[in-house]
């Protein structure tokens, strides 16, 4: 349906993440996408200000904002299932590509060019997608930290493996974020204000 794009994107709030795990606080796709967008922006700012890079922070935030939007049509596939083997991963990628094209077709023709690169990545955005991926993993680590803080041991292993996957990215900006900013996520509101 043409012009249904924004209504479909709005439905991200109905897609819950972490479906295979017991959650003390459910997290939906809209919340997650916002957080990934904020973190991707922060990572590129770190790269620009601390490491002398020339990254497009606004573009990184844009890509991150829509990085999981196809899941409005596919649902959230749990990571252990999505990456079970190459055959499943390839099949899911095909489904995701169809969902991306379907979302683009929901836009008026004259808007499509402004959004298509968030759904069908361009070569010139390849570097920025590394930051989106790192932000996605950091957001997952934050979720694990929050669940552990709430007394939910269900997320202990996920947190450990996610932390290792962030290290494996070998992205200095992610390392800086994790060492300087991540500890504050364990603070209470009163601690943050003081």
C-alpha positions, -999 to 999 in steps of 0.1 A, spaced: 0 0 0 14 33 -10 17 59 18 15 33 45 52 36 53 50 59 84 21 39 98 41 7 94 72 22 110 50 33 139 42 -4 145 78 -9 156 65 -3 191 45 -36 189 75 -58 181 91 -71 212 127 -82 213 144 -110 232 115 -134 227 133 -165 238 143 -150 272 125 -141 303 125 -103 306 120 -81 337 113 -52 313 102 -59 278 120 -40 251 103 -31 218 118 -24 184 111 13 186 129 17 219 158 -3 206 161 16 173 161 49 191 189 37 214 209 23 185 205 57 167 217 76 197 247 53 202 257 52 165 256 90 165 278 90 197 303 65 182 308 87 151 312 118 172 338 100 192 356 91 160 354 126 147 364 144 180 388 120 195 403 101 166 403 128 138 379 110 115 354 126 92 323 105 97 288 117 90 272 114 124 237 125 112 238 99 85 248 72 110 219 81 132 195 79 102 208 45 92 205 32 128 170 46 132 157 23 104 182 -6 108 155 -30 122 125 -15 104 120 -46 82 111 -65 113 77 -47 113 70 -72 85 91 -101 95 90 -99 133 121 -101 155 140 -133 147 160 -144 178 197 -143 171 203 -180 179 177 -189 152 187 -162 127 224 -173 127 218 -210 133 236 -219 101 244 -204 66 212 -218 51 189 -202 77 209 -170 76 207 -167 38 170 -175 38 163 -149 65 184 -124 45 162 -130 15 130 -125 36 145 -93 50 153 -80 15 118 -85 4 105 -67 35 129 -38 28 115 -35 -7 80 -37 5 86 -9 30 101 14 3 71 7 -20 48 21 8 63 55 3 51 80 -23 74 77 -54 90 111 -48 100 102 -12 117 68 -20 151 82 -29 153 98 5 148 65 24 160 37 1 196 38 13 185 29 48 169 -3 35 191 -12 5 226 -1 17 249 19 -6 286 12 -10 294 47 3 277 39 36 297 7 42 319 24 68 290 39 87 272 5 89 302 -7 111 291 19 136 255 9 134 265 -27 140 286 -17 170 258 5 183 233 -24 179 256 -47 200 262 -20 226 224 -16 229 221 -53 234 248 -52 261 229 -24 278 198 -45 278 217 -74 294 231 -50 321 196 -37 329 182 -72 332 211 -83 354 206 -52 376 170 -62 380 181 -96 393 175 -115 361 203 -140 357 188 -151 323 209 -124 306 243 -132 322 256 -154 294 241 -131 267 259 -101 283 292 -119 284 290 -131 248 278 -97 236 307 -80 254 331 -103 236 314 -96 202 319 -59 208 356 -64 215 359 -86 184 347 -56 163 381 -40 170 364 -5 167 382 21 189 351 42 192 332 13 206 360 6 231 359 42 242 321 42 246 322 10 266 350 22 289 338 58 294 301 58 290 288 23 296 295 23 334 270 51 339 242 28 327 245 9 360 239 41 380 207 51 397 189 83 387 202 100 419 238 90 411 235 103 375 222 136 387 250 142 411 
